[in-house]
Amino acid sequence: MGEFIVDADVMARTRFGTSQLTESLAGLAILRSPDVRPWHRDWYDSHVAAFRARLADDPVGAALLRHAFGASWTADFLTVPPTAPDLVLDEELEYLESLDDDRIRADLEFVAGPLPEVFTATGLARTAAELLRWVWQHTIRDEWDRRARVLRADVVSRTSRLSTEGWSGALDGLAPGVRWLSNGRLQVNAHPYPPRDIRGRDLLLIAAHSHRSWVSWRLPDTFAVVYPVTGVFASSSPPLPEPLVRLLGRNRARILARVGTPTSTSALAAATDLPIGSVGGHLRVLLDAGLLERRRSGREVLYWRSSAGESVVAASDTDPGRPL
C-alpha cells in the first residue's frame, strides 16, 4: 500500500474533508500510545486516566485494542472512511456496527496473528463502536467546534494551494511518506506494500488531530488518506493574564499564549477567530521582538514561544504553559 495508482479523473474528484469517526479514532490511538506529541500532551494528560479506567472495566475492549493496532497496520474495521461529508458519529458508525463477529476476528487476526480465547465473545463490533463513542463523548465532543475550525483551516489552505500549485504543492508536507510522484502515482506511506490501482474510484484526504497518517478504504469504491494537523487541544479558554494584555495588546497576548507548542498561522486563525492576515501581522511583530521561534514544515511555517517568550508569559501568570 505504499502507492496509489491514479488518473486524472480520480484526482479531479479527490476532496479534502473531516470526519467525526476519524477524529475519534485518532484520539483513541493517542490515548493508548506511549509516544505522545508535545502538542497533544495537555489533552492526553486530561483524559488518559479516565480512558484507562474505562478499559479496566472492559476486558474484551482492552484486548480488542491491543490486537487492532499493529506496527504498520490498523484493523480495517476501525478505519473505514465516511460515505459523505459532515456526517455525525452515529451515522459513520453504522457500517462498523453492521459487521459480524467473524469479520472482526478476521481483521484482528490479520493484524496480530492467532487470537486469544477472549475473542470467543460476541458483539465485538458493538464493543469497538462503544469505545469510539466513549472517546467522542468524553474527550472530543465538547471541543469539536474548535477542533473543526482548525481542521477546516487546514483544508482551506490546502485547497487554495491546489488551485495555484497543483497536487504536488497541495500534498507537500501533508505527512511523512505522502507525496505526489509522477505518471499517475501517489505515495501514501513509506511502508513496502505493493501499489494499489484505484483508477475509477474515489479518494478522500481527511484532516485529523492525529499522531500519524494512515490509509483506509470502503471497498470497492472509496479510499482515503488521513493526515495529521497541529491544532489546539484545550477544551476551555481561561482568562488572559492582564499584565500580558497590557504589555502586548489583547490579540498579541492571545497568540503568544497559544503557541506553547508549534502551531501554524491557519491553526491560530481558526482558534482565535482572527483574520489570517491579522494573525500573520501579529506573528511578525512577536517574532521581531524575539518572543517567537519558527521553522518551516513543508509549505507551512510553525511558530512557538522562544525562551524570551516563555519568560514574558511566566512573568505574567503563575501557570505559563496552559493553553488559552
C-alpha positions as CSV (number, residue, x, y, z in Angstrom):
1,M,0.0,0.0,0.0
2,G,3.0,2.3,-0.5
3,E,1.5,3.9,-3.6
4,F,-1.9,4.5,-5.1
5,I,-2.1,4.4,-8.9
6,V,-4.5,7.2,-10.0
7,D,-5.5,9.0,-13.1
8,A,-6.8,12.5,-13.9
9,D,-10.4,11.5,-13.2
10,V,-9.5,10.3,-9.7
11,M,-7.6,13.4,-8.8
12,A,-10.3,15.7,-10.3
13,R,-12.8,14.0,-7.9
14,T,-10.5,13.9,-4.9
15,R,-11.6,16.1,-2.0
16,F,-10.4,17.2,1.4
17,G,-12.6,16.8,4.4
18,T,-13.1,15.9,8.1
19,S,-14.8,13.1,9.9
20,Q,-16.0,12.7,13.5
21,L,-15.2,9.0,13.4
22,T,-11.7,9.6,12.1
23,E,-11.2,12.2,14.8
24,S,-12.4,9.8,17.5
25,L,-10.1,7.0,16.2
26,A,-7.2,9.4,16.2
27,G,-8.0,10.3,19.8
28,L,-8.2,6.7,20.7
29,A,-4.8,6.0,19.2
30,I,-3.2,8.9,21.1
31,L,-4.7,7.7,24.4
32,R,-3.3,4.2,24.0
33,S,0.1,5.3,22.6
34,P,3.3,5.7,24.7
35,D,4.5,8.2,22.1
36,V,2.6,11.4,22.8
37,R,3.5,14.5,20.8
38,P,4.1,17.8,22.8
39,W,1.1,19.5,21.2
40,H,-1.1,16.5,22.3
41,R,0.2,16.3,25.9
42,D,-2.2,18.6,27.7
43,W,-5.2,16.8,26.1
44,Y,-3.7,13.4,26.8
45,D,-3.0,14.2,30.5
46,S,-6.6,15.4,30.9
47,H,-8.2,12.2,29.7
48,V,-5.8,9.2,29.9
49,A,-6.7,8.2,33.5
50,A,-10.4,8.0,32.7
51,F,-9.6,6.1,29.5
52,R,-7.5,3.5,31.4
53,A,-10.3,3.2,33.9
54,R,-12.8,2.6,31.1
55,L,-10.6,-0.2,29.7
56,A,-10.1,-1.8,33.1
57,D,-13.9,-2.3,33.2
58,D,-14.0,-3.7,29.6
59,P,-11.5,-6.6,29.2
60,V,-12.8,-7.5,25.8
61,G,-12.5,-3.9,24.6
62,A,-9.0,-3.7,26.0
63,A,-8.0,-6.9,24.3
64,L,-9.5,-5.7,21.0
65,L,-7.4,-2.5,21.1
66,R,-4.2,-4.5,21.9
67,H,-4.8,-6.6,18.8
68,A,-6.2,-3.9,16.5
69,F,-3.2,-1.6,16.3
70,G,-0.1,-3.1,14.7
71,A,3.2,-1.5,13.9
72,S,2.2,-0.5,10.4
73,W,-1.4,-1.7,10.1
74,T,-4.6,-1.0,11.9
75,A,-7.5,-3.4,11.7
76,D,-9.7,-2.5,8.7
77,F,-13.0,-2.4,10.6
78,L,-11.8,0.6,12.6
79,T,-10.6,2.8,9.8
80,V,-13.5,2.9,7.2
81,P,-13.8,6.4,5.7
82,P,-17.2,8.2,5.6
83,T,-19.5,8.0,2.6
84,A,-20.4,11.7,2.7
85,P,-19.1,14.9,4.3
86,D,-20.4,16.2,7.6
87,L,-21.9,13.0,8.9
88,V,-22.4,12.7,12.7
89,L,-20.6,10.0,14.6
90,D,-23.6,7.6,14.9
91,E,-24.1,7.7,11.1
92,E,-20.5,6.9,10.5
93,L,-20.6,4.0,13.0
94,E,-23.5,2.3,11.2
95,Y,-21.1,0.3,9.0
96,L,-18.9,-0.9,11.8
97,E,-22.0,-2.0,13.8
98,S,-23.2,-4.0,10.9
99,L,-20.2,-6.3,10.8
100,D,-20.4,-9.8,12.3
101,D,-18.0,-11.2,14.8
102,D,-16.3,-13.4,12.2
103,R,-15.3,-10.3,10.2
104,I,-13.9,-8.6,13.3
105,R,-11.9,-11.6,14.3
106,A,-10.5,-12.0,10.7
107,D,-9.4,-8.3,10.7
108,L,-7.8,-8.7,14.1
109,E,-6.0,-12.0,13.2
110,F,-4.6,-10.3,10.0
111,V,-3.0,-7.6,12.2
112,A,-1.9,-9.7,15.3
113,G,-1.9,-13.4,14.4
114,P,-3.7,-16.1,16.3
115,L,-6.3,-14.7,18.8
116,P,-6.7,-15.5,22.5
117,E,-9.8,-17.0,24.0
118,V,-11.2,-13.6,25.0
119,F,-12.3,-13.2,21.3
120,T,-14.8,-16.0,21.6
121,A,-17.1,-13.3,23.0
122,T,-19.9,-12.0,20.8
123,G,-20.8,-8.4,19.9
124,L,-17.3,-7.4,19.0
125,A,-18.4,-4.7,16.6
126,R,-20.6,-3.2,19.3
127,T,-17.7,-3.3,21.7
128,A,-15.5,-1.4,19.2
129,A,-18.2,1.1,18.5
130,E,-18.8,1.9,22.1
131,L,-15.1,2.5,22.7
132,L,-15.1,5.1,19.9
133,R,-18.3,6.6,21.2
134,W,-16.7,6.9,24.7
135,V,-13.7,8.8,23.2
136,W,-16.0,11.1,21.3
137,Q,-18.4,11.8,24.2
138,H,-15.8,12.2,26.9
139,T,-12.8,13.8,25.2
140,I,-13.8,15.4,21.9
141,R,-17.5,16.4,21.6
142,D,-17.4,19.5,23.8
143,E,-14.5,20.9,21.9
144,W,-15.5,19.7,18.4
145,D,-16.4,23.2,17.1
146,R,-13.0,24.5,17.9
147,R,-11.2,21.4,16.5
148,A,-13.3,21.6,13.4
149,R,-12.2,25.2,12.8
150,V,-8.6,24.1,12.9
151,L,-9.3,21.2,10.6
152,R,-11.2,23.4,8.1
153,A,-8.5,26.0,8.2
154,D,-6.0,23.3,7.0
155,V,-8.4,22.1,4.4
156,V,-9.0,25.6,3.0
157,S,-5.2,26.2,3.0
158,R,-4.5,23.0,1.0
159,T,-7.4,23.6,-1.4
160,S,-6.1,27.0,-2.1
161,R,-2.7,25.6,-2.7
162,L,-4.1,23.0,-5.1
163,S,-5.5,25.7,-7.3
164,T,-2.2,27.5,-7.6
165,E,0.4,24.8,-7.3
166,G,-1.4,21.6,-8.3
167,W,-1.3,18.3,-6.4
168,S,2.4,18.5,-5.8
169,G,2.0,21.7,-3.8
170,A,-1.2,20.6,-2.1
171,L,0.4,17.4,-0.8
172,D,3.7,18.9,0.1
173,G,4.2,18.5,3.9
174,L,0.9,16.6,4.3
175,A,2.5,13.8,6.3
176,P,5.8,11.8,6.3
177,G,5.8,9.4,3.4
178,V,3.0,11.1,1.5
179,R,3.9,12.9,-1.7
180,W,2.9,13.2,-5.4
181,L,5.3,11.2,-7.6
182,S,4.8,11.1,-11.4
183,N,3.0,9.2,-14.1
184,G,-0.2,8.8,-12.0
185,R,1.4,7.6,-8.8
186,L,0.6,8.9,-5.3
187,Q,2.9,7.7,-2.5
188,V,0.7,7.3,0.6
189,N,3.2,5.9,3.1
190,A,6.7,4.7,3.4
191,H,5.9,1.0,4.0
192,P,6.9,-1.6,1.4
193,Y,3.4,-2.6,0.4
194,P,2.6,-3.2,-3.3
195,P,1.0,-0.4,-5.3
196,R,-2.8,-0.4,-5.4
197,D,-4.7,0.7,-8.5
198,I,-7.6,3.0,-7.6
199,R,-8.4,4.3,-11.0
200,G,-12.2,4.7,-11.3
201,R,-12.5,5.0,-7.6
202,D,-13.0,8.0,-5.2
203,L,-10.2,9.4,-3.0
204,L,-10.6,11.4,0.2
205,L,-7.9,13.3,2.1
206,I,-9.1,13.6,5.7
207,A,-7.6,16.1,8.2
208,A,-7.4,14.9,11.8
209,H,-5.8,15.7,15.1
210,S,-3.7,12.5,14.9
211,H,-0.2,11.5,15.8
212,R,0.4,10.0,12.3
213,S,-1.1,9.4,8.9
214,W,-2.9,6.2,7.7
215,V,-4.7,4.8,4.7
216,S,-8.2,3.4,4.8
217,W,-10.9,2.2,2.4
218,R,-14.5,1.3,2.0
219,L,-14.3,-1.3,-0.7
220,P,-14.8,-1.3,-3.6
221,D,-15.1,2.4,-4.4
222,T,-13.7,4.7,-1.7
223,F,-10.2,5.2,-0.5
224,A,-8.8,7.7,2.0
225,V,-5.6,9.1,3.4
226,V,-5.8,10.5,6.9
227,Y,-3.2,13.2,7.7
228,P,-2.3,15.0,10.9
229,V,-2.7,18.7,11.7
230,T,-1.2,20.6,14.5
231,G,-4.0,22.4,16.3
232,V,-5.4,23.5,19.7
233,F,-6.4,20.7,22.1
234,A,-7.5,22.8,25.1
235,S,-11.2,22.3,26.0
236,S,-11.5,25.8,27.6
237,S,-10.0,29.2,27.4
238,P,-9.1,30.7,30.8
239,P,-8.9,34.5,31.0
240,L,-5.7,36.1,29.7
241,P,-3.3,37.4,32.4
242,E,-3.9,41.2,32.4
243,P,-0.2,42.1,32.7
244,L,0.3,40.2,29.4
245,V,-2.6,42.1,27.8
246,R,-1.3,45.5,28.9
247,L,2.2,44.7,27.6
248,L,1.3,43.3,24.2
249,G,-2.4,44.1,23.5
250,R,-5.1,41.5,23.7
251,N,-4.8,39.8,20.3
252,R,-1.0,39.5,20.5
253,A,-1.3,38.2,24.1
254,R,-3.8,35.6,22.9
255,I,-1.5,34.5,20.1
256,L,1.6,34.3,22.4
257,A,-0.4,32.3,24.9
258,R,-1.5,29.9,22.2
259,V,2.0,29.0,20.9
260,G,3.4,26.9,23.7
261,T,3.8,24.2,21.1
262,P,4.5,24.6,17.3
263,T,1.4,26.0,15.6
264,S,0.6,27.1,12.1
265,T,-0.8,30.5,11.1
266,S,-4.0,28.9,9.8
267,A,-4.5,26.9,13.0
268,L,-4.1,30.2,15.0
269,A,-6.6,32.0,12.8
270,A,-9.1,29.2,13.3
271,A,-8.5,29.0,17.1
272,T,-8.7,32.8,17.7
273,D,-11.3,33.7,15.1
274,L,-9.0,36.4,13.8
275,P,-8.4,37.0,10.0
276,I,-5.4,35.1,8.8
277,G,-3.8,38.4,7.6
278,S,-4.1,39.9,11.1
279,V,-2.6,36.8,12.7
280,G,0.3,37.0,10.3
281,G,0.9,40.6,11.2
282,H,0.9,39.9,15.0
283,L,3.2,36.9,14.4
284,R,5.7,39.1,12.6
285,V,5.7,41.7,15.5
286,L,6.2,38.9,18.1
287,L,8.9,37.3,16.0
288,D,10.8,40.6,15.5
289,A,10.6,41.2,19.3
290,G,12.3,37.9,19.9
291,L,9.3,36.3,21.6
292,L,8.8,33.5,19.0
293,E,10.8,30.9,17.1
294,R,9.8,29.5,13.8
295,R,10.6,26.7,11.3
296,R,9.2,25.5,8.0
297,S,7.3,22.2,7.8
298,G,6.6,21.6,4.1
299,R,4.7,24.6,2.9
300,E,3.6,25.6,6.4
301,V,5.5,27.8,8.9
302,L,5.2,26.7,12.5
303,Y,5.6,29.2,15.4
304,W,6.3,28.6,19.1
305,R,7.4,30.7,22.1
306,S,11.2,31.4,22.4
307,S,12.9,31.4,25.8
308,A,12.2,35.1,25.9
309,G,8.5,34.5,25.1
310,E,8.3,31.9,27.8
311,S,9.8,34.3,30.3
312,V,7.3,37.0,29.4
313,V,4.4,34.6,29.8
314,A,5.8,33.2,33.1
315,A,6.2,36.7,34.5
316,S,2.5,37.4,33.7
317,D,1.0,34.2,35.0
318,T,1.8,31.5,37.5
319,D,0.7,28.9,35.0
320,P,2.5,29.8,31.8
321,G,2.1,26.6,30.0
322,R,-1.6,26.5,30.0
323,P,-3.3,26.8,26.5
324,L,-5.5,29.9,26.2
